[in-house]
Amino acid sequence: MIDKTMTVKRDKIGPVFGKIAPNTPVEVERCLAVFLGIAK
């Protein structure tokens, strides 16, 4: 969840701790549409 976007210096950012597969956001969007009842 993003409340407010802002710039941050690179040295303040830690290492990557996870990764999402390229097709995961599409799957989440489809499931959300079905759950909300707006899927075709």
SEDODO-665504 format. One record per residue (C-alpha): residue number from 1; residue in three letters; chain; x negated, y, z. Coordinates in nm, 2 decimals, decimal comma. Layout:
N
- nr rest kette xx yy zz
- NUM ALA A X Y Z $
...
// end
This chain:
40
- nr rest kette xx yy zz
- 1 MET A 0,00 0,00 0,00 $
- 2 ILE A -0,13 0,34 -0,09 $
- 3 ASP A -0,02 0,64 0,11 $
- 4 LYS A -0,26 0,90 -0,03 $
- 5 THR A -0,52 0,88 -0,29 $
- 6 MET A -0,85 1,05 -0,23 $
- 7 THR A -1,21 1,04 -0,34 $
- 8 VAL A -1,47 0,86 -0,13 $
- 9 LYS A -1,85 0,86 -0,17 $
- 10 ARG A -1,98 0,53 -0,30 $
- 11 ASP A -2,21 0,48 0,00 $
- 12 LYS A -1,90 0,47 0,23 $
- 13 ILE A -1,75 0,18 0,03 $
- 14 GLY A -1,82 -0,17 0,15 $
- 15 PRO A -1,87 -0,49 -0,06 $
- 16 VAL A -1,59 -0,65 -0,26 $
- 17 PHE A -1,41 -0,90 -0,04 $
- 18 GLY A -1,15 -1,04 -0,28 $
- 19 LYS A -1,06 -1,07 -0,64 $
- 20 ILE A -0,72 -1,10 -0,83 $
- 21 ALA A -0,69 -1,31 -1,14 $
- 22 PRO A -0,59 -1,11 -1,45 $
- 23 ASN A -0,24 -1,27 -1,47 $
- 24 THR A -0,15 -1,24 -1,10 $
- 25 PRO A -0,01 -0,88 -1,12 $
- 26 VAL A 0,22 -0,99 -1,41 $
- 27 GLU A 0,35 -1,29 -1,21 $
- 28 VAL A 0,41 -1,07 -0,90 $
- 29 GLU A 0,60 -0,82 -1,11 $
- 30 ARG A 0,82 -1,10 -1,26 $
- 31 CYS A 0,89 -1,25 -0,92 $
- 32 LEU A 0,98 -0,90 -0,78 $
- 33 ALA A 1,22 -0,84 -1,07 $
- 34 VAL A 1,39 -1,18 -1,01 $
- 35 PHE A 1,42 -1,11 -0,64 $
- 36 LEU A 1,57 -0,76 -0,70 $
- 37 GLY A 1,81 -0,91 -0,96 $
- 38 ILE A 1,69 -0,69 -1,25 $
- 39 ALA A 1,53 -0,97 -1,45 $
- 40 LYS A 1,66 -1,06 -1,79 $
// end
